[in-house]
Amino acid sequence: MSKKFSLAGMITKDGNSLDLKTGDWRIRYPVHLKEKCKHCMLCVVYCPEDCIRHTEDAKLLGMDLQYCKGCGVCAKVCPFDAIEMKSDV
């Protein structure tokens, strides 16, 4: 089964990140360190792919690695160092 992609991977429609599982693109991935997390939700706000799962009452559940591209923004913005980037390679 194959999907049709646009020329050179060009994004022609916004808001389609949940249509494509792109987690296999990454070489790094975030690990949620629950004991350090204060559930400030900054990582959720800054994640460009909306990969960080949480409850409606602001409790972080973890990362959806099927869509995470490993950019590391979540780890950079976390004031409690509760997200650590690990290597896939």
N, C-alpha and C positions, 0 to 999 in steps of 0.2 A: 504494500500500500504506500503510495507516495502522495505528498501534498504539492500543489503548485505554488511556487514562490515567485515573487516579483523579481525582475531583473536586478541583479546585484544586491538582493535582500532589501531593496528600497521599501520603506514603510509608506504605504499609500493611504492608510486609514488609521486614525488615532484610536486609542482605547482597545486595541486588539491583543494585548499581551496575554490575556487569558485564553485566547484562541489557539496559541502555539506554545507547546511545552519546549522551553528553551534552556532548561537546566543543564543539558549536556554540553552547552557552549563553554561553561565556566571551567577555570582551573583552580579556583579557590571557592570555599563555601563558608557561610557563617555558622557558628555554634553558639547557641544560647546558653549562657551560664546562669542557671536559675537562681543559684544562691546569691549572686551579686545583683540581680535585676530588681529594680524598684518600681517597675511598670510605669515609667514616665511617658512611654509611648512615642518618644522622639524618633526612634527607629522606624516606627510605623508611618509617621508623617513624612520622613525623608526617603523611604524606600521607593525608587523609581518604578519598580515592577509590582508593587503591592503584594509582596511575597510573605510578609510577616503576618501570621495568623494570630488573632486575639479575640477575646470575648467582648460583648457589648459593654460590660462593666470595666473595661480597660485592664484586662489581665492578659499578658503575653503568653501565647501557647507555643510558639516556635516558628520556624521558617519552612516555607513550602519550597523545597529544593527542586521541584519539577519546573519552576518558573524563575528561580534565582539565577542571575547571570554572574554572581560573584564579584560585584563591583566594590563591596566593602564600605559603602556609604553608611550602612547601619552601624557597623563597628566604629567608624570615625565619629559619628554624632552621639554615641552612647556616653553619657557623663559618668557612668558607673563601671565602665569596662566590662559590661555583662555580655558582650558579643565578641567572640574571638574568631578570626579568620583562619581557616585551615586550608591546606593544599590538597588538591585532587591528584597531583602528580608526585 
